Amino acid sequence: MGSPASVTLSCWAKVDSIDANSGGCLLISMGDHNGLRVDGVAAGSGRDSLMLYGYNGSSWPNVFQTNSPGNHYLYRNGWKHLACVMNPGSGVEQLFVNGTKVASTAQSSFTETWSGLSSVTMLGHHANNNTGWKFGGVMDEPRIEKVLRSADWINLSFQSQRPDQVIVGVGAPATPVLALPTDGSSSQPVSLSLSWNATVGAASYELQVSSTSDFLGIYLD
């Protein structure tokens, strides 16, 4: 991805096990420059959190969502849609769970650094030779994008992919019916006014005039 000005990471994840040594697991790792991980599931902590981190050349400023002790809402708690956005230009970092923003912070002096810590991107594993942070579970629809997705876009991604989502199909608009003169009328004056019922959603209408009912000979289109 080169050195993107903005990054959006997202996926569906079912976290069933975490790395015993680190007490957490990486979902998406862009070298050691940028990543999305589940953190704080170490033995005895009784809680977990979602974390986004980015490298500024010397440290890893991050934003994370904390939870009350005993509230494992990511670890061993079914499928979750997890997403984060990072905009180094403005220093904004945001986290989303199931389409809802759960944490945000402004790193006023933050500048993303994209060199020196591997150019490899990995799912479920550290991408810069760290043997910890291994993900155990199932992941679906991972996305790594060098654009800053809006909160509405992330929520739409969750809503359109959730297991109980309902897709509403929209068919073709109804065909308008000629009201005046009535359909099939004959012996009409050369100059006349036409009217028809309105069709919901129609922005314009097409008019054809023919001397035959089968419209094989069209005089006006």
N, C-alpha and C positions, 0 to 999 in steps of 0.2 A: 504493500500500500504506500510505499514511499514515506514521506513525512507529512501526513495529513494535517490540515489546520484544525479539523474537528473530527471527533470519533463518536460513533454510536455502536454500542455492543448490546446484543439481546439474544435470548434463547428461552425455550421452555426447558425446565429441568426438574427432575425428580431425584432429590438427593437422598440416597439410601445409606451411604457410608462415606466417611471422610478419612483423611490421612491422620494416622494416630500420632505422628510426631509433631505435625504443625497444628493439629486441632481444627483444620479447615480444609477447603478444597477450592481449586481454581476451576472456573467454568470456561473462561476464555483468557488466554495469555498471549499478548503480543510482545514476544521477547520478555524482557523484564522492564519494558517501557510503560506498558499500560495493561490493565487487566481487570476482570470482574471475578470476584470470588465470594464464597461463603466463609465467614470467619467466626472465631470465638466459640467453636464447638468442642473446645478442649475438655478433658476429663474434669468434672467438678464445676464447670462454668455454668451449666444449666441454662444456657441461652445461645442464640446464634444471631448473626447479622449479615447483611449484604454489604459488600465493600467494593468501591471503585478506587483504583490508585493510578497515578501517573508519575513518571520520572522527570525531574527538573534539572538533572545533571549532577545532583549531589544527594538528593533524598526523594522520598515517594509521598508527596502530599496526597491525602485521601479524603474521601467522604464515606461515611458508613451509617447504617441504621442500627440502633441498639434496641434490644428487647429486654423485657423484664426477666429475671431469673426463672427458669423453668418453662419459658415460652419458646419451644422449638418450632417456630412457624415455617422454617425452610427445611430443616433437617428431619427426615423421616415423616414428612407431612404432605405427601402427594405432590402433584404437579403444580408448578408455579411459573408464571411468565416473568422473567427477570430482565431488566434493561438498565442501561446507564448511558449518559451523554457527557462528553467532555469538550469544552470549548476553550482551549488554551489562550486564545486571543483575549477573552474576557475573564478567564480564570474561573469559569463556572463549572461545577460538577454536580450532577443530579443522578438520583437512583429511583427506579420505579419497580414496584411489585404488583403484578396483576393489573397493569395499566394505571396505577395510582402512584403519584410521586410521594416517596417516603422520606427522602432526605435531600438536602441541597446545601452547598457551601460555596463561598467565593474565595478562591485563592488569589489574592490581589497581585502577588508577585510571581505567580506560577507561569512558567514557560516550558512547554513539553519538549523533551530532548529525545530524539529518535536514533541515536548512534551509540555504539559501544556495548549494548546489552542484548545482542542477538537480533537478527532480522526474521527469525522464525515465529510463526503464529501457530498455536496449538490449542486444542479443545481438551479440557479435563486433565491437563498436565502443565507443569511449569515449562515455559519455552526457552529458558536460559540455563539448562542443566542443573536446576535445583531438584533434588530427588523427592522433595516433599510436595504437599498441596495436591495430592492425587484425588481425583473425583471418582466416586463410586455411585453409580445409578444410571439413569437414562436421560438423554438429552435429545431435543428435537428443535428444528427450525433455528439453528444458530445463525446469527447475522453479524457481520463485521463491516461497518459502513463508514466511509470517510466523509460523512455529512452530519450535520447537527439536526437530528430529528426532533420535531416538536412534541410536547406532551400529548397533544391531540392525536398525533400520528401513532405514538406508542400505545395509547389507549385503544385506538382503532385496531392495531395489530393484535392486542389481547382480546378484544371483544369479538373479532372476526374469526379467531382461532380457538376460542375456549370450547370445551367439550359440549356445553349446552347451547351453543350459539344457534340461531335460526336464520337461514338465508331466505330473504324475501325476493322472489323473482318478479320482474316487471315486464309484462308482455307488450305487444304492439298496441298502440292506441286504437280505440274504436273508430270504425269508418263513419264519417259524417253522412247524414241522410238529408237529401234535398227536400226542403219544406215548401219553397215557392220558386217557380211553379212545381207542382208535385211530380214525382218520378213517373216517367212514361207519358207526360203530357205532350200534346202535339198542337200544331197550328198556333204557335206562339208568335207574338209580334217580334219584329226585328230588334227593337229596343225594349229590353226588359230588365228587371232587377231580380237577382237571385238571392236566396237566403237558405241557410241550412243550420242544423243544430251544432253547437260548439262541441269540440272534442277536448277533453281535459288533457292538458300538457302540450297541445298543438300550438306552435308559434306561427305557422303559416299554412296555407291550403293551396292545393294545385287544382286548377280548373281546366277541363277539357270540353270542347264543343264538337259534336259530330252530327251528321245528317242521318245516321243509322243507329239503331239501338245496340248493335254489336261493336260500335266505335271502330269499325275497320277504316272508315274515312274520317280522319280528324281534321277539322278546320281551324281549331284554336287549341293551343296547349300552353 
